[in-house]
Amino acid sequence: MIFGLFSWNRRVRKLRKRYDRIREHALKKKGPLKNRILQRLDAINSSITTMEEQRLSRVDRARISKDVEISLEEVKELMKYKEGEDVASQQAQA
């Protein structure tokens, strides 16, 4: 039972849960920003599905999961922008 707390499947479930929550918030957005966010999320979804369904080596699992985490953080930052703001200029200032 304790082993299950630190297992690989738990990490994948947590990434899927974060993905689902971000997607729910993205669906509430409007305009071109929504489309941009959903496109990024679709790419992330394919990586999560790969981790769930395929048998991967430790190196591949670690690489894909880190890539998914970074991508989810980028999408989360992208969602902070309002509809009228220019995303490129805001990123240049940061």
Beta strands, then each sheet from edge to edge (+ up, - down):
end
